[in-house]
C-alpha cells in the first residue's frame, strides 16, 4: 500500500465503490476499472492508495468489521440484565451481517483464497469479535448476576458459528430473521448461571 493518508476522501470513495461493485457482481466480477469508474477517479489515484484489488478489498473488510464492533458496543447497556445484554449484542451482531449479506458472504468465501495477508485479516477479525464477547461478559453486572466469564476459546467458537450461520442463511435464501432466536438461545445457554460446568 502507498503512503497516502488513510483518511483520504479518495480512499473512502474507492473503498465504497468496491463495496457497491461487490454487492452487484461479487468480488470476482469486480475489477480495478470498475472500482475507479464508480469512484469517478483514476487508476493512478487508486494505486496511490492501494497496492491492488486485494488490498482495497482488505481495507473494506477491516472498515466493515470495525464499524460492526463499534455498533455492538453502542447497543449494549452494561447495567442492564444479562439476558437483555445478550439480546441487544446478538441483535446488533446479526443485524450488522444482515444489513449487507452479499458483502459479508463475499468476505467469508473469498478472503480465505486470497493469500496469507487476507487469511491473517480474517483471523484477526474473528479474534476481535471474540475479544469483544469476553469483554462484554466480564463486567461487574454480569458477575453479580452469576454469569461466569467466558474464556477466549468459547468466544471464538461462538463467533465462528454465528458468522457461518448467517452466511449459510444468506447463501441459501433462508429467512434471515430466524437466525436471531437461535443465536440468542445458544449464547444464553452458554452464559446461563445455572449451567453445569465440568
N, C-alpha and C positions, 0 to 999 in steps of 0.2 A: 504494500500500500504506500501511497505517496505521503509527503509531509503536509498535505493540505489540511487546513483546520477541520477538526472533527465535527464542528457545529456549523460548517459552511452551508448556506442555503442551497447551493448546488448539490451538495452531498445528500441533503434531505430530499430534494426533488428526485434525484436519481434512485434513491432507496424506495421512495414511494412509487416511482414509475415501475421499478422491478416488481413491487408488490402487486400493482394493478395488472401487469402483464401475466404474472403467475396466476392470479385469480381467473383470468380469461383463458389462458392457454397452457398453463403449467410451466414448471421450471424448464423442462426440456425444450419447450417451444419458445422460450424467452431468449432473445439474442441481445447483444450489446446494441445493435442497430435499433431494435425495438425499444430498448430502455431509453436511449438518447432521444429518439423521436418523441416518446411520451413525455420526457422531461423537458423537451424543447431546448436541448443543449447540444453539444458536440462530442464526438469521440475523444477529442483532446481533453475536454473538461472531465469526461468520465475517467480517463486514465490519470488525471491529476488527483483523483480521489480514491480510485480503486485499481488494484493490480489486474483485475479481470472480472468476469461474470461471477465466479465463485466467491470472490472477495466481497462483492456487493451483496450477494445472497447471504453471506455470513453476517454482514452488518445489519441486514434486515432481520435476520433471525435473532441476533443479540438485542436489537432495539425492541422487537416484539416481546421477548421474554422479560426484559427489564420493565416494560410497561405493565405486563401481566402481574409481576411480583408487586409492583407499587400499588396496583389496583386491589390486590388481595389484602395487603397490609391496611389500606384505607378502609376496606369493607368490614374489618374485624374490630369490635369493641372489646378490649381485653378485660373489661369489668363485667361483661355480660355472662350469663350462664354458659357453661362449657358446651352444652348442646347447641345453643344459639351461635356460639363462635364457630363451631363445626359447620353449621348450616350456612352461615354467611361466607366463610372462607371457601367452602366447596362450591357454593353457588357462583361465587366470583371466579374461582378457578375454571370451572366448567364453562361459564359464560365467556371468559376470555378466549377459550378454544372454539366455542360455538359461534362467536361473533365473526370469525374468519376461518371457517372449516377448510376451505380449499388451500389456504396458505399453510395452515397447520398440518394438513395431510402432506403437503409438499415438504415441509420441514422434516416430518417423521420418516418419509420414504426416500427423499433424495439425499439428505445430508450424509447418511452412512456410506454412500458410494462416492463421496467427493474428496476422499483422502484424509490424511492424518489431522490436519487443522480443523476440518469440518467435524470429524468424529470427536475430536477434543472439545469443540464448541458445544456439541450436543451433550456430551457427558457433563460438561460444566453447567449447562442449563438444568439438567436433571438434578445435579448436586445442589444448585442454588435453590430450587424448589424444595428439595428435601431439607436443606438447612432452614428454610422458612417454616416448614412444618415443625421441626424441632423447636425453633424459636417461639412459635405461636403456642405450642403446648407447654413449654417450660416457663410458665408465668405463675405469679402468686395466686391469681384467681383459679387457675387450673389445679394447682396443688391443693388449695383449700377445698376444692370440690372432690378431691380424692383421685384426680386423674394422674396416673403415673407418667413421668416424662417419656417421650418416645425416643428410642435410640435411632442413630442415623441409618442403620440397615433397614429398619422397619419403615422409616420415612422414604428411603429410596424405593422400596418395594411398592409403597402406596403411590408415589408419583409415577413410576413406570407403568403400573397397572391402570391408573386413571387416564394417562395420556393415550395408552394403547386402546382403552375402551372408547374414548372419544374418536380417535382416528378410525377405528373399526366401524363405528356407527356412521361416521361421515362417508366412508368409502362404500358402505352398503345401503346408503339412503335410508337408514333406520330413523326412528323418532328420537331425535337428539335430546328432547326434554325428558325422556325416560331414563336418561343416564343419572340425573341428579339424585333421585331417591335411592338408587342402587349404591351410588358413591357415598351418600350420607350414611346409609346402613352399615357399609363396610367400615368406614372410618370410626363411626360411633361404637361399633363392636370392638374395634382395636383399642379405643380410648376408654371404654366403659370401666369405671372404677370397680365394678363388681366382677369383671372378667377374671377368670382363673389364669394365673401365670405359672409357668413351670420353671 
